Amino acid sequence: MSNENKKPIENFLMDIDILDQLDYKLSNFNAFETLGIFNTEIRHSNVLGWLLNPNENHGLGDTFIKKFVQHVFYNTERVISNSNFTLFDVSLMNYSDFFVRREWQDIDVLVISEINKIVIIIENKVWSKESKYQLKKYFTIVNNEYPDYHKLFLFLTPDGEAASDGENWLSIDYSFVLEILSNSMLLKRNALSSSVKDFLEQYMEIIRRYIVGDEELEKICRDIYFKHQKALDLIFEYKPDTYSEIANYIQENVTNEENLILDHSNKTYIRFTHKALDDCIPLAGRGWTRTKRLVLFEIQNKAEKLVLKLIIGPGESETRENIYQIASENRSIFKQMSNRLTPAYTTIFSKELLPKQYLERFDSMEDIKKRIDKVWNKFLTGDMEKITEALRKGI
């Protein structure tokens, strides 16, 4: 390390007072951080569903759901779809029979009261985006399933992002959830067990720190960054990340296979081919990789999933059409291939190496690598051999 880079890092490490402030702020144990689930939508939806059920074991009874609905009514003029419900009605309503359904028809949280004929629908988006027509679809499903119920459609995001179907869905944010939970805990403080209290306090800290913002923590971090910007920029530049580790591991696996050739790759896309395909497919590609290969296996390493595809890239038309025709005639081998040949990139085989949201499903990088090894080795001795043979014979 050069002295120019070494000195700012040394100064940063020796600035005990400013680092002690951060250490004090972050030193308390938090189960959500330990388990790595603080940015996971499904976990937040689980906690929210638990809190909204008055018959769960949190000790809040109906306080949270009652305050939740009351505050929505108080802060919004138009609330319940096709209903004349008022704040007076919800304040006097019996909340004891409310129950929660999770992931019913893919809806994050559904809260239902048969006595009051009311259903509350919550679509929770922590960091992901709303998919096209998602809210309209859920609106239709709920209206068909509960035609005679009062319906409250809520779109929950970190900062109250506007819903695409703003006519029917109300936008709320996590500051709102945090406020209701804090007030409910204060009202029921004598009824809460120490374990529930600790859990809820840790959960509120996670919301403050990672979703709505913790002003005190933000100030400490800003002060540290302004004082030690160069050292922190260097640290960030060389920090390890999961995607890079997975990409490096896969590239090592490819290069260790005698019959595979690694093509141009990066953290997100690891590309390779088989020597037998390299011998029979002409270098007629254009605008993809520098090798001018027309067909490449590509492992896509992004968005918390790992997928292996065989792709026909852009290039000479006749060869592209021939390869696509071979794949079409062998669909039992070329699984999940595209239904038509497009001018640029066409997938003719696809296989999942890691499931969606794999960071939630595996406890360690070692477990992730074991799963990759299992699927990768099966692919090499199965699909890879069949694909290679089919293309070699057909071309």
Sequence and secondary structure as in RCSB ss.txt:
>XXXX:A:sequence
MSNENKKPIENFLMDIDILDQLDYKLSNFNAFETLGIFNTEIRHSNVLGWLLNPNENHGLGDTFIKKFVQHVFYN
TERVISNSNFTLFDVSLMNYSDFFVRREWQDIDVLVISEINKIVIIIENKVWSKESKYQLKKYFTIVNNEYPDYH
KLFLFLTPDGEAASDGENWLSIDYSFVLEILSNSMLLKRNALSSSVKDFLEQYMEIIRRYIVGDEELEKICRDIY
FKHQKALDLIFEYKPDTYSEIANYIQENVTNEENLILDHSNKTYIRFTHKALDDCIPLAGRGWTRTKRLVLFEIQ
NKAEKLVLKLIIGPGESETRENIYQIASENRSIFKQMSNRLTPAYTTIFSKELLPKQYLERFDSMEDIKKRIDKV
WNKFLTGDMEKITEALRKGI
>XXXX:A:secstr
  HHHHHHHHHHHH HHHHHHHHHHH S  HHHHHT TT HHHHHHHHHHHH TTSTTS TTHHHHHHHHHHHHH
 SS SBT    HHHHHH   TT EEEEEETTEEEEEEETTTTEEEEEEE SSS   TTHHHHHHHHHHHH TTSE
EEEEEEETT    TTTTT EEEEHHHHHHHHHHHHHHTTTT  HHHHHHHHHHHHHHIIIII  HHHHHHHHHHH
HHSHHHHHHHHHT   HHHHHHHHHHHHHHHSTTEEE S  SSEEEEEEHHHHHHS S B SS TT  SEEEEEE
EETTEEEEEEEE SB HHHHHHHHHHHHTTTTTSTT  SS  SS EEEEEEEEE TTHHHH SSHHHHHHHHHHH
HHHHHHTHHHHHHHHHHHH 
